[in-house]
Amino acid sequence: MTTPVVSIAYHSGYGHTAVLAEAVRDGAADAGATVHLVKVDEITDAEWELLDASDAIVFGSPTYMGTASGAFHQFAEASSKRWFTDAWLDKLAAGFTNSGSKSGDKGHTLQFFQTLAGQHGMTWVNLGLKPGWNSSEASENDLNRLGFFSGAGAQTHTDLGPEGVHKADVATAEHLGRRVALTARTFAAGKAAV
């Protein structure tokens, strides 16, 4: 059985999104993947090649002013060199984001990631969870407490540092990492059977 390779391409302005990237890494590694963290604002040629060689790329960014950060947008634009050569065609993709508000228009950031993946011909892996914290008997400690379907959404109070990232959001990001790794393993098995 082939070990899937999952790379997490992310930007973190104040450290909150880095906490989520590490949680995605931990979940994917727990599911048996080889995992690489790539800071897109410091990306090297070797890391671009690492992304090209990955089975799955998970995109992550804070949500600033209703979309991904400027640094992530620069990375997305630079990825057009990969688009010209179909380097990411048929890879898996997923995404996660954090904002200071409960909504914060995080859905738009996740849609931006989905569009980027679609332009590259990648297959999107959704969160695969029902929403949590949506009944009187539910808890803010539920997985997917903010109710996103397309990816992992997190909220951290603006007056807290990275240590303030909500534990349920960390667990949701870990879930996303596991789901991506398991999906990558299934895709690899399917390709081997063809």
Rosetta blueprint (number, residue, H / E / L):
1 M L
2 T L
3 T L
4 P L
5 V E
6 V E
7 S E
8 I E
9 A E
10 Y E
11 H L
12 S L
13 G L
14 Y L
15 G L
16 H H
17 T H
18 A H
19 V H
20 L H
21 A H
22 E H
23 A H
24 V H
25 R H
26 D H
27 G H
28 A H
29 A H
30 D H
31 A L
32 G L
33 A L
34 T E
35 V E
36 H E
37 L E
38 V E
39 K E
40 V H
41 D H
42 E H
43 I L
44 T L
45 D H
46 A H
47 E H
48 W H
49 E H
50 L H
51 L H
52 D H
53 A H
54 S L
55 D L
56 A E
57 I E
58 V E
59 F E
60 G E
61 S E
62 P E
63 T E
64 Y E
65 M L
66 G L
67 T E
68 A E
69 S L
70 G H
71 A H
72 F H
73 H H
74 Q H
75 F H
76 A H
77 E H
78 A H
79 S L
80 S H
81 K H
82 R H
83 W H
84 F H
85 T H
86 D L
87 A L
88 W L
89 L L
90 D L
91 K L
92 L E
93 A E
94 A E
95 G E
96 F E
97 T E
98 N E
99 S E
100 G L
101 S L
102 K L
103 S L
104 G L
105 D L
106 K H
107 G H
108 H H
109 T H
110 L H
111 Q H
112 F H
113 F H
114 Q H
115 T H
116 L H
117 A H
118 G H
119 Q H
120 H L
121 G L
122 M L
123 T E
124 W E
125 V L
126 N L
127 L L
128 G L
129 L L
130 K L
131 P L
132 G L
133 W L
134 N L
135 S L
136 S L
137 E L
138 A L
139 S L
140 E L
141 N L
142 D L
143 L L
144 N L
145 R L
146 L L
147 G L
148 F L
149 F L
150 S L
151 G L
152 A E
153 G E
154 A E
155 Q E
156 T L
157 H L
158 T L
159 D L
160 L L
161 G L
162 P H
163 E H
164 G H
165 V L
166 H L
167 K H
168 A H
169 D H
170 V H
171 A H
172 T H
173 A H
174 E H
175 H H
176 L H
177 G H
178 R H
179 R H
180 V H
181 A H
182 L H
183 T H
184 A H
185 R H
186 T H
187 F H
188 A H
189 A H
190 G H
191 K H
192 A H
193 A H
194 V L
